[in-house]
Amino acid sequence: MSPLARLSLALLATLLPLGAQTLVYSQPVVGGASFPYLLVSQGTEYGSAIRLSGTDRDVQSATVAVYSDVARTATITLSLYAAIPEDRGYPPTGSISPLTGLRPADTPLWTSGPLNLSLASDGPTNQALNQLIFSGINTLVPTDIFWAITFSNVTSSASGNFGPKFGDPANASPTGALNDPGQLYQRDPDTSNGDWVPSTLFDQGGNVPNESLGFALTAVPEPSVPVLVAGITVFGFIGRRRRA
């Protein structure tokens, strides 16, 4: 390969990274047990519908805020699913969100697989949260998706004072990001034939919150267009030099 070709390929390699990751969905939460968190059952997968901001998303990382009143360990699985029309005859949930009438697909677009993680206690101020960060996702996703989380093998679980935190759905960002307040799907392998079903879920006070689970996603633009343009430009340049 000529020095010019090697130089051009090196230039293309510098163009392949698609810039810094940007936030495509964020639902902030407030720490502490006095603010609601989802009361979860072990082994059940919980899915929340969200709409992502922007276009051409290659998701890179996800962050989930989890409350725990004492130090624990748990096996946690995070997954991303395409949102598809509800087609199994379940009654409407009553939500008026643009995401109503959607359910998670049966097969994930991406899953972390079971990870053994440590959860810190809420600390002396009762405000501390565990920010669980899942990186290296590198998966193309559509605009409307479900993110889902499963907890199992949770230690010190008798009191049940742990779970993903809720936030005010009005605080979803950036522009264009939406969620389906108060609506969740769940999937239990031992019931409902293992299907996703809409469910009324409760916070730690036994209330049904009209809120959404705290979550954040970062992404880079889908690689197809910018990389294709870069490739055509560089290799076109090589071709012109050879013909010259």
C-alpha positions in Angstrom: 0.0 0.0 0.0 1.4 3.4 -0.9 2.2 6.0 1.7 -0.6 8.1 0.5 -3.1 5.3 0.9 -1.8 4.6 4.4 -2.1 8.2 5.3 -5.7 8.4 3.9 -6.7 5.3 5.8 -5.3 6.8 9.0 -7.3 9.9 8.3 -10.4 7.7 7.9 -9.7 6.1 11.2 -9.7 9.5 12.9 -13.1 10.2 11.3 -14.8 7.0 12.5 -15.4 8.1 16.1 -18.6 10.0 15.9 -18.0 12.6 18.5 -18.9 12.9 22.1 -21.8 11.0 23.5 -24.9 13.1 24.0 -27.9 12.7 26.3 -30.9 11.3 24.4 -33.1 10.6 27.5 -32.9 11.7 31.1 -35.5 11.3 33.9 -33.8 12.8 37.1 -34.8 11.6 40.6 -34.3 12.8 44.1 -32.5 10.7 46.7 -33.8 9.4 50.0 -36.5 7.0 51.2 -39.0 9.9 51.6 -39.2 10.1 47.8 -40.8 7.2 46.0 -39.0 4.2 44.6 -40.5 1.1 43.0 -41.2 -1.8 45.3 -39.8 -4.7 43.3 -40.2 -8.5 43.4 -37.2 -10.6 42.9 -37.0 -12.3 39.5 -39.6 -10.1 37.9 -38.6 -8.0 34.9 -40.0 -4.4 34.9 -40.2 -2.4 31.7 -40.8 1.3 31.2 -41.7 3.0 27.9 -39.6 6.0 26.8 -39.2 8.1 23.7 -35.7 9.3 22.9 -34.6 12.7 21.7 -33.0 13.2 18.3 -32.4 10.8 15.5 -29.9 8.2 14.4 -29.1 6.8 17.8 -26.3 4.4 18.6 -26.8 4.0 22.4 -23.6 3.8 24.4 -24.4 4.0 28.1 -27.3 3.8 30.5 -27.7 4.9 34.1 -30.3 3.7 36.7 -30.7 5.3 40.1 -31.5 2.7 42.8 -32.3 3.3 46.5 -31.1 1.0 49.2 -31.5 1.6 52.9 -28.6 -0.8 53.8 -25.6 -2.1 52.0 -26.6 -5.0 49.8 -25.5 -7.2 46.9 -27.8 -8.1 44.0 -27.8 -9.7 40.6 -29.1 -7.1 38.2 -30.0 -7.3 34.5 -30.7 -4.3 32.4 -32.2 -4.7 28.9 -33.4 -2.5 26.1 -36.4 -3.5 23.9 -38.2 -2.1 20.9 -41.6 -0.7 21.7 -44.2 -2.5 19.6 -48.1 -2.3 19.5 -49.9 -4.0 22.2 -51.4 -7.0 20.4 -52.4 -9.5 23.1 -55.8 -8.1 24.1 -54.9 -6.5 27.4 -57.2 -3.6 28.3 -56.0 0.0 28.0 -54.0 1.2 31.0 -55.7 4.6 31.1 -52.6 6.5 30.2 -52.9 9.4 27.7 -49.2 9.4 26.8 -48.1 9.1 23.2 -46.5 5.9 24.3 -49.7 4.2 25.4 -50.7 1.1 23.6 -47.1 -0.1 23.2 -45.5 -3.1 24.9 -41.9 -4.4 25.0 -40.9 -6.8 22.2 -40.3 -10.3 23.3 -36.6 -10.3 22.5 -34.2 -7.5 23.7 -32.2 -5.3 21.4 -29.5 -5.4 24.0 -29.0 -6.9 27.4 -26.3 -6.6 30.0 -27.0 -10.2 31.2 -26.9 -10.8 35.0 -24.4 -8.7 36.8 -23.5 -9.1 40.4 -23.4 -5.6 41.9 -23.0 -4.0 45.3 -25.5 -1.4 46.5 -24.4 1.1 49.1 -26.6 2.2 52.0 -28.5 5.5 52.0 -25.9 7.1 54.2 -26.2 9.4 57.2 -28.4 11.9 55.4 -30.7 9.3 54.0 -30.2 10.9 50.6 -27.6 8.7 48.9 -28.4 6.9 45.7 -26.7 4.1 43.8 -26.0 5.3 40.3 -25.7 2.0 38.3 -23.9 2.8 35.0 -24.0 0.3 32.2 -21.4 1.2 29.5 -20.3 -0.4 26.2 -23.9 -0.9 24.9 -23.1 0.2 21.3 -26.6 -0.7 20.0 -28.8 1.0 17.4 -32.3 1.7 18.8 -35.5 3.1 17.4 -37.2 6.2 18.8 -39.6 4.4 21.1 -38.2 1.8 23.4 -38.7 0.1 26.7 -35.9 -0.2 29.2 -36.2 -3.0 31.7 -34.6 -4.1 34.9 -34.6 -7.3 36.9 -33.3 -7.8 40.5 -32.5 -11.2 41.9 -30.4 -12.8 44.7 -30.9 -9.6 46.7 -29.3 -9.8 50.2 -31.1 -8.4 53.3 -34.3 -8.2 51.2 -36.7 -9.0 54.0 -37.4 -5.3 54.7 -37.8 -4.6 51.0 -36.3 -1.1 51.3 -34.6 -1.0 47.9 -35.6 -0.4 44.3 -35.2 1.9 41.3 -36.3 5.5 42.0 -39.2 7.5 40.5 -39.0 11.0 39.2 -41.3 13.7 38.0 -42.2 12.9 34.4 -42.4 16.6 33.6 -38.6 16.8 34.1 -37.8 14.4 31.2 -35.1 15.9 28.9 -33.7 16.8 26.4 -36.3 18.2 24.1 -38.4 15.5 22.5 -37.8 12.9 25.3 -41.0 11.5 26.7 -42.1 8.7 29.1 -45.4 7.0 30.0 -46.1 8.3 33.6 -47.4 5.7 36.0 -47.4 2.9 33.4 -45.1 -0.2 33.6 -45.0 -3.6 32.1 -43.8 -6.6 34.0 -42.8 -10.1 33.0 -42.7 -13.0 35.4 -41.4 -16.4 34.0 -43.9 -18.2 36.4 -47.1 -16.4 35.4 -49.0 -15.2 32.3 -47.0 -17.7 30.2 -44.0 -15.5 30.6 -45.6 -12.7 28.6 -45.2 -9.0 29.2 -48.4 -7.7 30.9 -49.4 -4.2 32.0 -49.5 -4.0 35.8 -50.4 -1.6 38.6 -47.2 -1.4 40.6 -46.7 0.2 44.0 -44.1 2.4 45.6 -42.7 1.7 49.1 -45.7 3.5 50.7 -48.2 1.3 49.0 -49.2 4.1 46.6 -49.7 4.0 42.8 -47.4 6.8 41.7 -48.2 8.9 38.6 -44.5 9.1 38.0 -41.8 7.5 35.8 -38.7 5.6 36.7 -35.4 7.5 36.8 -33.2 6.6 33.9 -30.6 8.1 31.5 -29.3 7.1 28.1 -26.4 8.5 26.1 -25.8 7.9 22.4 -23.8 8.9 19.4 -25.2 9.4 15.9 -25.9 6.3 13.9 -22.6 5.4 12.1 -24.0 4.7 8.7 -24.3 8.2 7.2 -21.2 10.0 8.5 -18.9 7.0 8.1 -20.2 6.4 4.6 -19.5 10.0 3.6 -16.1 9.9 5.2 -15.3 6.7 3.4 -16.4 7.9 0.0 -14.5 11.2 0.5 -11.2 9.5 1.5 -11.2 6.7 -1.0 -12.3 9.0 -3.7 -9.3 11.1 -2.9 -7.1 8.0 -3.2 -8.6 7.1 -6.5 -8.0 10.6 -8.0 -4.4 10.6 -6.8 -3.8 7.2 -8.5 -5.3 8.3 -11.8 -3.2 11.4 -11.7 
